[in-house]
Amino acid sequence: MPLTKYQSKIARLIAINRSSESHLAGGAAINVSPQSHRYSNDLDYFHDSAERVAESFAQDRDLLVKNGYDVQIKMNQPGFIRALVLKKLESTKIEWAHDSAWRFMPVIKHDEFGYLLHPIDLAINKLLALVGRDEARDYLDIHEIIKKHLPLGALCWAAAGKDPGFTPLSILEILKRRGKYRPEDFERLLLSTKIDLHQMKQNWLGYLGEAEIFIRSRPPQEVGCLYYSKKKKNFVAPLVLSTKLDDSKGPEDPKPHFGRPGGVLPCLLSERPKRDHWLK
């Protein structure tokens, strides 16, 4: 989702304070391209510890105030700070939050905004957000994620690794109760393009059906993983891949990729995909 000019200016300013332990995440980072489908309501910065949240907020607040911004704290508790950042007639909300360091991939460096959570981890987090809350914005974001990154079944399969309290099928059962939205639910969002609610629903029903087939086809010992294809240099859904490549069932392609604290690359450094590949 595109950032507003005001949000972009702030994100560039405080990018100097970003690191692998303090990175842009949430809706604003899912798709920072100006061609994305909706504008973000805020800037979310995730941190690997509650202590790091407080440190990061203090650094960002000092830098913002030094540059003429007014920072009004709206909520302050261990591991979470929300503030409204104002300058003249413009404002935006920023949240600094503690999130689990467990992820599939390391965070990535962005030329403008410092460090960002990897798109595949943003996708898994967004899916779990839709599981936990029935929000039109999450439903809309998941449609874009499915188009750009992975089918719904592969997302459900991996999400059970991020939150072991779920199984892929229990995630899918909750998602079957999502998608019952009315036009006014989307009118409250700041969209960059018009949406076809009927087509979205038809797509959603198709995604759900395909996801169940995928989940039931996978070996239980691999639950909670992603699948990485060295040939495609990308994460894939094996069933989709197997219909396109005759040799896709070989011993090395695709391979399970499990997460861990801090994330881990699925290939050797010499084979590492370029950053722009993950952001396009």
Secondary structure, 3 states (H helix, E strand, C coil): CCCCHHHHHHHHHHHHHCECCEEEEHHHHHCCCCCCCECCCEEEEEECCHHHHHHHHHHHHHHHHHCCCEEEEEEEECCEEEEEEEECCEEEEEEEEECCCEECCCCEEECCCEEECCHHHHHHHHHHHHHHCCCHHHHHHHHHHHHHCCCHHHHHHHHHHHCCCCCHHHHHHHHCCCCCCCHHHHHCCCECCCCCHHHHHHHHHHHHHHHHHHHHHCCHHHCCCEEEECCCCEECCHHHHHCCCCCCCCCCCCEEECCEECCCCCCCHHHCCCHHHHHC
